[in-house]
């Protein structure tokens, strides 16, 4: 279930984060 919480927090963060972070998010997923 931790994934859900992380994903929820990452969603808004990725929107404001730089493309580099977005790539990191894709790797985590």
C-alpha positions as CSV (number, residue, x, y, z in Angstrom):
1,X,0.0,0.0,0.0
2,X,3.0,2.3,0.5
3,X,3.3,2.5,-3.3
4,X,-0.2,4.1,-3.5
5,X,0.8,6.8,-0.9
6,X,4.1,7.4,-2.7
7,X,2.5,7.6,-6.1
8,X,-0.1,10.1,-4.8
9,X,2.7,12.3,-3.4
10,X,4.8,11.9,-6.5
11,X,2.0,12.8,-8.8
12,X,1.8,16.5,-7.8
13,X,5.5,16.6,-7.3
14,X,6.4,15.3,-10.8
15,X,4.1,18.0,-12.2
16,X,6.3,20.7,-10.7
17,X,9.5,18.7,-10.7
18,X,11.9,18.9,-13.6
19,X,11.9,16.3,-16.4
20,X,14.8,14.5,-14.7
21,X,12.6,13.7,-11.8
22,X,9.9,12.5,-14.1
23,X,12.4,10.0,-15.6
24,X,13.2,8.8,-12.1
25,X,9.5,8.4,-11.3
26,X,9.2,6.2,-14.4
27,X,12.0,4.0,-13.2
28,X,10.4,3.6,-9.8
29,X,7.1,2.6,-11.3
